[in-house]
Amino acid sequence: MTTFEPLGTKDLLRIGDLAAHEVHQLLASAAALKADPSQGAGALAGRSVCMLFEKPSLRTRTSFEVGIFRLGGQAIVLDHQSSPIGERESIADCARNFERWCHAIVARVMRHSTVEALAAAARIPVINALCDRHHPCQALADFQTLLERGFDLRHDRLAWIGDGNNVCHSLMEMASILGCGMTVITPEGLEPDPAIRAQCIARAMRTGARLDVTNDPAAVRGAFAVYADAWVSMGQEGAGAAEKKARFARYQVNRALMAAAGPDARFMHCLPAHRGEEVTDDVMDSPASVVFDQAENRMHAQNALLCHLLQPAPALATR
């Protein structure tokens, strides 16, 4: 079994928690585990991971459960869609219970403050599996996919088109840490969070990353990959959704936009995709699409993260 170096952070709440060498380690381990799953065999033997879900999940739940099984561990899934974490008892009390039975917590939640509170109270690692501000596991899988396809961190550029949301934030953090190029293209008023953008720009000044934010869809030109996401995020459907969608009409990823990006541009999406809205079928199902590679790589990237976060093996908390 491969030896996985421990990370400098107890938790992964956002990509910005990681140093550049740790991101490279995680991406290298994800590639190694994908090439030879036996390298992770037994890495979580005798250990349990508690998984908390305040939001519906297809890729996150399946990729984590199957991945934990492959590593020899046990996944315990708790559905909190009808009972948000902290409603029946405090988030801190929940964390102090979980640390007596489990070796890590994976949380897919509504608010970033929830994973922050879990991490502050628990003595075991907490992994943010999605919140309103960040999606670090997705970004790790996305960059694994880009590198598999030949993405050059020194010269190539990723173009994000759509809402400046949680996935966009995590990709910006990855780009700023790795020193590569990223262009964020959004409708006016839907740009990434200013504080996160400022942090990424400050980091980019040290790493040489090239980060641009614009409202012009023509900025996809020359991008290695064009990345789209839902125009209305999960849980935000309802009042105002139709008006918001109307603002995205010229930001749809269709054949013409992909042609503008270039003949070799790849298409990326974190899924689920709303076909006919942010992307057309002829792009989604084209040879340029790598969306299912991204989905597969969620498991490999998350397994790498678990292997590194749980080294050395954390002891269960005791009285």
C-alpha positions in Angstrom: 0.0 0.0 0.0 1.2 3.5 -0.9 2.3 5.8 2.0 0.2 9.0 2.1 1.8 12.1 3.7 -0.4 13.8 6.2 -1.7 17.3 5.3 -0.9 20.4 7.2 -4.6 21.0 7.9 -7.0 18.9 10.0 -10.0 19.6 7.8 -10.7 20.5 4.2 -13.4 23.2 4.2 -12.2 25.0 1.1 -9.4 24.6 -1.4 -7.7 27.7 0.1 -6.9 25.6 3.2 -4.2 23.8 1.2 -0.7 24.7 0.3 0.4 24.3 -3.4 2.6 21.3 -2.6 -0.4 19.6 -0.9 -2.7 20.2 -3.9 0.0 18.6 -6.1 0.3 15.7 -3.7 -3.5 15.2 -3.7 -3.7 15.3 -7.5 -0.8 12.9 -7.8 -2.4 10.5 -5.3 -5.7 10.7 -7.1 -4.1 9.7 -10.4 -2.2 6.9 -8.7 -5.3 5.5 -7.0 -7.2 5.7 -10.3 -4.4 3.8 -12.2 -4.0 1.2 -9.5 -6.8 1.0 -6.8 -4.8 -1.6 -4.9 -2.5 1.2 -3.7 -5.3 2.3 -1.4 -6.4 -1.1 -0.3 -6.8 -1.2 3.5 -6.0 2.6 3.9 -9.2 3.0 6.0 -9.4 -0.5 7.4 -11.2 -0.5 10.7 -12.3 3.2 10.3 -15.7 4.7 9.8 -16.7 8.0 8.0 -19.9 9.7 9.0 -21.6 11.4 6.0 -24.2 14.2 6.6 -26.5 15.3 3.8 -28.7 18.4 4.1 -29.0 18.4 0.2 -29.9 15.7 -2.3 -27.0 13.9 -3.8 -26.1 11.5 -6.6 -22.4 11.9 -7.3 -21.3 12.9 -3.8 -23.0 10.1 -1.9 -22.2 7.4 -4.4 -18.6 8.4 -5.0 -17.8 8.7 -1.3 -19.6 5.5 -0.3 -18.0 3.4 -3.0 -14.6 5.1 -2.5 -14.7 4.4 1.3 -15.6 0.8 0.6 -12.6 0.5 -1.8 -10.3 1.8 0.9 -11.6 -0.8 3.4 -13.6 1.6 5.5 -17.2 2.0 6.5 -19.5 4.8 5.5 -22.5 5.8 7.8 -25.0 8.0 5.9 -27.3 10.4 7.8 -30.1 12.2 5.9 -30.6 15.7 7.2 -32.8 17.0 4.3 -35.8 17.3 6.6 -33.9 18.0 9.8 -31.0 20.4 9.3 -27.8 19.8 11.3 -28.1 21.7 14.6 -31.9 21.8 14.7 -32.5 18.9 17.2 -29.3 19.6 19.1 -26.4 22.0 18.6 -23.9 21.5 15.8 -21.1 21.3 18.4 -22.9 18.5 20.3 -23.4 16.6 17.1 -19.7 16.9 16.3 -18.7 15.7 19.8 -20.9 12.6 19.4 -19.6 11.8 15.9 -15.9 12.0 17.1 -16.6 9.2 19.7 -17.7 6.8 16.9 -16.2 7.9 13.6 -12.8 8.9 12.3 -14.0 11.6 9.9 -17.1 13.7 8.9 -18.2 14.4 5.4 -20.8 17.1 5.3 -22.9 18.3 2.3 -24.7 21.3 3.8 -26.6 24.5 3.0 -24.3 27.0 4.7 -20.5 27.2 5.1 -21.0 28.2 8.7 -22.2 24.6 9.4 -19.0 22.9 8.3 -17.0 25.6 10.1 -18.9 24.8 13.3 -18.4 21.1 12.9 -14.7 21.5 12.3 -14.3 23.8 15.3 -16.0 21.3 17.6 -14.8 18.0 16.3 -11.3 16.5 17.0 -11.6 14.4 13.8 -11.3 15.7 10.2 -14.2 17.4 8.6 -14.6 17.5 4.8 -16.8 20.0 3.0 -18.7 18.0 0.4 -20.5 21.1 -0.7 -21.9 24.3 0.8 -23.2 27.6 -0.4 -19.7 29.1 -0.8 -17.3 26.3 -1.7 -17.1 22.8 -3.3 -13.5 21.7 -2.8 -14.0 18.0 -3.7 -15.4 19.0 -7.1 -12.5 21.3 -7.8 -10.0 18.6 -7.0 -11.7 16.2 -9.4 -12.0 18.9 -12.1 -8.3 19.6 -12.1 -7.5 15.9 -12.1 -9.6 15.7 -15.2 -7.9 18.7 -16.8 -4.5 17.3 -16.2 -5.5 13.9 -17.6 -6.5 15.7 -20.8 -3.2 17.5 -21.1 -3.9 20.8 -19.4 -0.6 22.8 -19.0 -0.6 24.7 -15.7 1.9 27.2 -17.2 0.1 28.1 -20.4 -3.5 26.9 -20.6 -6.6 28.6 -19.4 -9.9 27.4 -18.0 -13.1 29.5 -18.8 -16.0 29.5 -16.4 -19.3 30.7 -17.8 -22.4 31.2 -15.7 -23.1 32.1 -12.1 -20.1 33.1 -9.8 -21.1 30.4 -7.4 -19.5 27.9 -4.9 -18.0 25.7 -7.7 -16.6 28.8 -9.3 -15.0 29.9 -6.0 -13.3 26.6 -5.5 -12.0 26.5 -9.1 -10.6 30.1 -8.6 -8.8 29.0 -5.5 -7.3 26.0 -7.3 -6.2 28.2 -10.2 -4.6 30.8 -7.9 -2.8 28.2 -5.9 -1.5 26.3 -8.9 -0.5 29.4 -10.8 -2.6 28.7 -13.9 -5.1 30.8 -16.0 -8.8 31.2 -15.4 -11.4 33.5 -16.9 -14.7 33.9 -15.1 -17.6 35.0 -17.3 -20.9 35.9 -15.6 -23.9 38.2 -16.2 -23.5 41.6 -14.6 -24.2 41.4 -10.9 -23.6 37.6 -10.6 -19.8 37.8 -10.3 -17.9 35.7 -7.7 -17.9 36.8 -4.1 -15.7 40.0 -3.8 -13.9 38.7 -0.7 -13.0 35.3 -2.3 -12.0 37.1 -5.5 -9.7 39.4 -3.6 -8.1 36.5 -1.7 -7.5 34.7 -5.0 -6.0 37.8 -6.7 -3.6 38.3 -3.7 -2.5 34.6 -4.0 -2.2 34.9 -7.8 0.3 37.7 -7.4 2.6 35.3 -5.6 2.0 32.2 -7.9 1.7 33.9 -11.2 -1.8 32.8 -11.8 -3.9 34.8 -14.4 -7.4 35.5 -13.1 -9.9 37.6 -15.1 -13.5 38.3 -14.4 -15.7 39.7 -17.2 -19.3 39.8 -18.4 -18.4 39.1 -22.1 -19.0 35.6 -23.4 -16.5 36.2 -26.1 -13.8 35.8 -23.5 -14.0 32.0 -23.9 -11.8 32.4 -27.0 -8.6 30.3 -26.7 -9.7 28.5 -23.5 -8.5 24.9 -23.0 -11.9 24.1 -21.5 -15.3 25.8 -21.1 -17.0 25.0 -17.7 -20.7 25.6 -17.2 -23.0 25.1 -14.2 -26.8 25.4 -13.5 -28.1 28.9 -13.8 -30.1 28.5 -10.6 -28.4 26.5 -7.8 -30.0 23.7 -5.9 -32.3 25.0 -3.2 -32.7 28.4 -4.9 -35.6 27.4 -7.2 -38.7 29.5 -6.8 -39.4 33.2 -6.7 -37.0 35.0 -9.0 -35.6 31.9 -10.7 -37.3 32.7 -14.0 -36.0 36.2 -14.0 -32.5 35.0 -13.2 -32.5 32.4 -16.0 -33.5 35.2 -18.5 -30.3 37.0 -17.6 -28.3 34.0 -18.7 -29.7 33.7 -22.2 -26.5 34.8 -24.0 -24.3 32.6 -21.7 -25.6 29.3 -22.9 -22.9 26.8 -23.9 -23.9 25.8 -27.4 -22.1 24.8 -30.6 -21.5 28.4 -31.5 -19.9 29.3 -28.2 -17.7 26.2 -28.2 -16.6 27.1 -31.8 -15.7 30.5 -30.5 -13.5 28.9 -27.7 -11.6 26.9 -30.3 -11.7 23.6 -32.2 -10.0 21.6 -29.4 -11.9 23.1 -26.4 -13.3 20.7 -23.9 -16.7 21.1 -22.2 -17.0 20.6 -18.4 -19.9 20.6 -16.0 -20.2 19.5 -12.3 -23.7 18.0 -13.0 -26.6 17.7 -12.8 -26.9 19.5 -16.1 -30.1 21.3 -17.2 -30.1 20.4 -20.9 -31.4 23.2 -23.0 -30.6 25.8 -20.4 -26.9 26.2 -19.6 -25.8 23.6 -22.2 -27.3 22.1 -25.3 -27.4 18.4 -26.0 -25.1 18.6 -29.0 -22.3 20.0 -26.6 -23.1 17.8 -23.6 -23.0 14.6 -25.7 -20.2 15.6 -28.0 -16.6 14.1 -28.0 -15.5 17.4 -26.4 -17.5 16.7 -23.3 -15.5 15.4 -20.3 -18.4 15.6 -17.8 -18.5 11.9 -16.9 -14.7 11.8 -16.5 -15.2 14.6 -13.9 -17.9 12.5 -12.2 -15.7 9.4 -12.1 -12.8 11.4 -10.8 -14.8 12.6 -7.8 -14.2 9.2 -6.2 -10.5 9.1 -7.0 -9.9 12.7 -5.7 -11.9 12.1 -2.6 -10.2 8.8 -1.9 -6.8 10.7 -2.1 -8.1 13.3 0.2 -9.3 10.7 2.8 -6.0 8.9 2.6 -4.0 12.0 3.2 -6.3 13.6 5.9 -6.5 10.3 7.9 -2.7 9.8 8.1 -1.6 9.1 10.7 -4.8 7.3 11.8 -6.7 9.6 14.1 -7.7 8.1 17.5 -11.3 8.3 18.5 -11.9 10.9 21.2 -12.3 9.6 24.7 -13.4 11.1 28.0 
